[in-house]
Amino acid sequence: MGRRRGRFVWRIGCLLVGLILFVSVVATVGVWLAASALGLVGGGPGVRFAAVSLLVLAGVGIAFGMRRLRGLATPMGDLVDAAHRIEAGDYSVRVAERGPPEMRSLVRALNAMSARLEATDARRRSFLAEVTHELRTPLAIIRGQAEGITDGVYAAGPAQIAPILDATHALEVLVEDLRTLSLSETGSLTLTREPVDLAVLVNETLASFHSAAETAGVTLTEDVAADVPPVEVDPARIRGVLGNLLANAIRYTPHGGSVTVLGRSSGGHVTVTVVDTGEGIPEELLPRVFDRFVKGPRSTGSGLGLAIARDVVVAHGGSIDVQSRTGAGTTVQFTLPIGR
């Protein structure tokens, strides 16, 4: 890039110097011819012919230089106009590629920047629309119940207060999820790493889901190999990742099915796998499961859980993947670094 910029500046400089020299020659020859016509200076016909020829050549050179400058001025003007439109918020602007190679390279860079800004703006608008949609339901419940109690339609008993508490909890979860996503996006997600026994973490997390699994008629199983070493992770964050995967697995596994959490070590990392015998993920949804606000047909959440799980795992230096077939269950696998 530095060489290209240097060559471009060199070309512009040479062009300007050439134009200055041509103008100087034209002015000098013009003055000399005028003085010769008035008899102020001497010179035969041959000298005059040479002077006129030089003047013509200088004029041709100036015309050529002006043409080259116009060739630079037009795309430069397009770039300036496009920059002003981008500054005003019009990210759809694109500039036609023309001019010397350096100018075309600059145009391509501006077009790429404009395309990225347009895509970012579209994601921002979509994100705001989704957040607004997710906020609307719990707020409507809180307002409806509170107005009913205030107007005397409902008695202020546990049955009427419970929906308000549930909606408030849903808002708290959504706000915390949005905060985590924001921290991850800006690279500010704080991880409190410590050596963690994976078997203990898995069993503690499974224990918190036993009641939900019994209600759904789903069997929970732990299968962490005895030789799995400690992992260097933030236990609260990873427990949240595993909890999200277990909640999804239980929700989409029919009565009599099973959910198994496996732990294996390989090389410098540990692999955690959550396998269920559920209904699987629809084929059209599978490529987007880690995107924000993507939800399954029976999902009651915000659609942020897997997006957060991916960000947390990546922040730990790991990776996460999902495999699923409709009616054949789902397997979600993520890796974590081994503790030192």
C-alpha positions in Angstrom: 0.0 0.0 0.0 2.9 2.4 0.8 4.5 1.7 -2.5 1.3 2.3 -4.4 0.8 5.6 -2.5 4.3 6.6 -3.3 4.0 5.9 -7.0 0.7 7.8 -7.1 2.2 10.9 -5.4 5.2 10.6 -7.7 3.0 10.6 -10.8 1.0 13.6 -9.6 4.2 15.5 -8.7 5.7 14.8 -12.1 2.5 15.9 -13.9 2.4 19.1 -12.0 6.1 19.9 -12.5 5.7 19.1 -16.2 2.7 21.5 -16.5 4.6 24.2 -14.7 7.6 23.8 -17.0 5.3 23.8 -20.1 3.6 26.9 -18.9 6.9 28.6 -18.3 8.1 27.7 -21.8 4.9 28.9 -23.4 5.2 32.2 -21.5 8.8 32.6 -22.4 8.4 31.8 -26.1 5.2 33.9 -26.3 7.0 36.9 -24.8 10.0 36.4 -27.1 7.8 36.2 -30.2 5.9 39.3 -29.2 9.2 41.2 -28.6 10.5 39.9 -32.0 7.4 41.1 -33.8 7.9 44.5 -32.3 11.6 44.5 -33.3 12.7 44.6 -29.7 14.9 41.5 -30.2 16.6 40.0 -33.1 16.2 36.6 -34.8 15.9 35.3 -38.3 13.0 33.3 -39.8 14.6 30.0 -38.7 14.7 31.1 -35.1 11.1 32.3 -35.3 10.0 29.0 -36.8 11.7 27.0 -34.1 10.1 29.3 -31.5 6.6 28.8 -33.0 7.2 25.0 -33.2 8.3 25.0 -29.5 5.2 27.0 -28.7 3.0 24.5 -30.5 4.6 21.5 -28.8 4.3 23.2 -25.4 0.6 23.8 -26.2 0.1 20.1 -27.1 1.9 19.2 -23.8 -0.3 21.4 -21.8 -3.4 20.0 -23.5 -2.2 16.5 -22.7 -1.4 17.4 -19.1 -4.9 19.0 -18.7 -6.5 15.9 -20.0 -4.6 13.7 -17.5 -5.6 16.1 -14.7 -9.2 15.8 -15.8 -8.9 12.0 -15.8 -7.8 12.4 -12.1 -10.2 15.2 -11.2 -13.4 13.3 -12.3 -12.9 10.2 -10.2 -11.6 12.4 -7.3 -14.7 14.4 -7.5 -16.8 11.2 -7.4 -14.8 10.2 -4.3 -15.4 13.5 -2.6 -19.1 13.4 -3.4 -19.4 9.8 -2.1 -17.5 10.7 1.1 -20.0 13.5 1.8 -22.9 11.1 1.2 -21.4 8.5 3.5 -20.9 11.3 6.1 -24.6 12.1 5.8 -25.6 8.5 6.4 -26.1 7.2 2.9 -24.1 3.9 3.0 -25.6 2.6 -0.3 -23.3 4.9 -2.4 -20.8 3.2 -4.7 -18.2 4.8 -7.0 -17.4 3.6 -10.5 -13.9 2.4 -10.9 -11.9 4.5 -13.3 -8.7 6.5 -13.6 -5.1 5.2 -12.9 -4.5 2.0 -11.0 -4.0 3.9 -7.7 -7.2 5.8 -8.1 -9.1 2.5 -8.8 -7.6 1.0 -5.7 -8.8 3.9 -3.6 -12.3 3.6 -5.1 -12.4 -0.1 -4.3 -11.4 0.6 -0.7 -14.1 3.2 -0.4 -16.7 0.9 -1.9 -15.7 -1.9 0.5 -15.9 0.5 3.4 -19.3 1.7 2.3 -20.6 -1.9 1.9 -19.4 -2.8 5.4 -21.1 0.3 6.9 -24.3 -0.6 5.1 -24.2 -4.1 6.4 -23.4 -2.9 9.9 -26.3 -0.4 9.8 -28.7 -3.1 8.6 -27.6 -5.4 11.5 -28.1 -2.5 14.0 -31.6 -1.8 12.7 -32.5 -5.5 12.8 -31.0 -5.8 16.3 -33.0 -2.8 17.6 -36.2 -4.2 16.1 -35.6 -7.6 17.7 -34.8 -6.1 21.1 -38.0 -4.0 20.9 -40.0 -7.1 20.1 -38.5 -9.0 23.0 -39.1 -6.2 25.5 -42.7 -5.7 24.4 -44.2 -9.0 25.8 -42.9 -8.9 29.4 -43.6 -5.1 29.6 -47.2 -5.7 28.4 -47.6 -8.4 31.1 -46.3 -6.2 33.8 -48.4 -3.3 32.8 -51.6 -5.4 32.3 -51.3 -7.1 35.7 -50.3 -3.9 37.5 -53.2 -1.9 36.0 -55.6 -4.8 36.8 -54.5 -4.7 40.4 -54.6 -0.9 40.6 -58.1 -0.8 39.1 -59.4 -3.5 41.5 -60.0 -6.0 38.7 -57.6 -8.4 40.3 -56.9 -8.9 44.0 -53.3 -8.3 44.9 -52.7 -12.0 45.6 -49.8 -14.4 44.7 -51.6 -15.5 41.5 -51.7 -12.0 40.2 -48.2 -11.0 41.4 -46.5 -14.1 39.9 -46.9 -13.1 36.3 -45.3 -9.7 37.1 -42.3 -11.5 38.8 -41.9 -13.9 35.9 -42.0 -11.0 33.4 -39.5 -9.1 35.5 -37.2 -12.1 35.6 -37.5 -12.4 31.8 -36.4 -8.7 31.5 -33.5 -9.2 33.8 -32.3 -12.2 31.8 -32.7 -10.3 28.5 -30.8 -7.3 29.9 -28.0 -9.5 31.1 -27.8 -11.3 27.8 -27.6 -8.0 25.9 -24.9 -6.8 28.3 -22.9 -10.0 27.7 -23.3 -9.6 23.9 -22.2 -6.0 24.1 -19.1 -6.8 26.1 -18.2 -9.6 23.8 -18.7 -7.4 20.7 -16.4 -4.7 22.1 -13.8 -7.2 23.3 -14.5 -6.2 26.9 -15.9 -9.6 28.2 -14.1 -10.2 31.4 -13.1 -13.8 32.2 -12.2 -14.8 35.7 -10.1 -17.9 34.8 -9.2 -20.6 37.3 -8.4 -24.3 37.1 -11.7 -26.2 37.1 -12.5 -29.9 37.5 -14.7 -30.5 34.5 -16.5 -33.5 36.0 -17.5 -31.4 39.1 -18.7 -28.5 36.9 -20.7 -30.9 34.7 -22.3 -32.7 37.6 -23.2 -29.5 39.4 -24.8 -28.1 36.3 -26.7 -31.4 35.7 -28.0 -31.3 39.3 -29.6 -28.0 38.7 -31.6 -29.4 35.8 -32.8 -32.7 37.4 -36.2 -31.3 38.3 -36.8 -29.9 34.8 -35.7 -33.2 33.3 -37.9 -35.3 35.6 -40.9 -33.1 34.7 -40.2 -33.6 31.0 -39.5 -37.3 31.4 -35.9 -37.0 30.1 -32.9 -38.9 31.5 -29.7 -36.9 32.2 -26.4 -38.7 32.0 -22.8 -37.6 32.7 -19.9 -39.2 31.0 -16.7 -37.3 31.7 -13.5 -39.4 31.2 -11.4 -39.9 34.3 -8.3 -38.7 32.6 -9.7 -35.3 31.7 -7.3 -32.7 33.3 -8.5 -29.4 34.8 -9.6 -26.7 32.4 -8.5 -23.0 32.7 -11.9 -21.3 32.4 -14.3 -18.9 34.0 -16.5 -21.4 35.8 -19.6 -19.1 36.0 -19.4 -18.4 32.2 -18.9 -22.0 31.2 -21.7 -23.2 33.6 -23.9 -20.7 31.8 -22.9 -22.1 28.4 -23.6 -25.7 29.5 -26.8 -24.7 31.2 -28.1 -23.1 28.0 -27.3 -26.2 26.0 -29.0 -28.5 28.6 -32.1 -26.3 28.7 -32.4 -26.4 24.9 -31.8 -30.2 24.8 -34.4 -30.9 27.5 -36.9 -28.6 25.8 -36.7 -30.4 22.5 -36.3 -34.0 23.7 -39.6 -35.9 23.9 -40.7 -37.9 27.0 -38.6 -41.0 27.4 -35.6 -39.5 25.6 -32.1 -38.8 27.0 -29.5 -36.0 27.2 -25.9 -37.0 27.7 -22.9 -34.7 28.5 -19.5 -36.1 27.6 -16.1 -34.8 28.4 -12.9 -35.9 26.6 -9.3 -34.5 26.4 -7.3 -34.3 23.2 -4.0 -32.4 22.7 -4.1 -29.1 24.5 -7.8 -28.9 24.9 -10.9 -30.6 26.4 -14.0 -31.3 24.3 -17.5 -31.1 26.0 -20.3 -32.7 24.0 -24.0 -32.5 24.7 -26.0 -35.2 22.9 -29.8 -35.4 22.9 -32.3 -37.8 21.3 -34.7 -35.0 20.5 -36.5 -33.8 17.5 -33.4 -32.1 16.0 -33.0 -28.7 14.4 -34.8 -27.8 11.2 -32.4 -28.0 8.2 -33.1 -24.4 7.2 -32.4 -23.2 10.7 -29.2 -25.1 11.3 -26.7 -22.7 9.6 -28.0 -19.8 11.7 -28.4 -21.3 15.2 -25.5 -19.2 16.6 -26.9 -15.9 15.2 -28.7 -13.5 17.5 -32.5 -13.8 17.9 -32.7 -17.0 15.9 -35.3 -19.3 17.6 -36.7 -22.7 17.0 -40.5 -23.1 16.4 -41.3 -23.9 20.0 -38.7 -21.7 21.7 -39.8 -19.5 24.5 -36.5 -17.7 25.0 -35.0 -14.6 23.4 -32.9 -16.4 20.8 -29.7 -15.1 22.3 -28.5 -18.1 24.3 -26.5 -19.9 21.6 -25.1 -16.6 20.3 -23.8 -15.9 23.9 -22.5 -19.5 24.2 -20.5 -19.0 21.1 -19.0 -15.7 22.2 -18.1 -17.0 25.6 -16.4 -20.2 24.2 -14.5 -18.1 21.6 -13.4 -15.7 24.3 -11.9 -18.7 26.1 -9.9 -19.6 23.0 -12.2 -22.5 22.1 -14.7 -23.3 19.4 -18.3 -24.5 19.2 -20.1 -26.6 16.6 -23.5 -28.2 16.2 -24.7 -31.2 14.2 -28.3 -32.2 13.9 -30.9 -34.0 11.7 -34.6 -33.5 12.0 -36.0 -36.4 14.1 -32.5 -37.8 14.9 -31.4 -35.6 17.8 -28.8 -32.8 18.1 -25.1 -32.8 19.1 -23.4 -29.6 20.3 -19.7 -29.7 20.9 -17.3 -27.1 22.3 -13.7 -27.0 23.2 -11.9 -25.5 26.2 -8.2 -24.9 27.0 -6.5 -27.3 29.4 -5.2 -25.6 32.6 -1.5 -25.2 33.1 
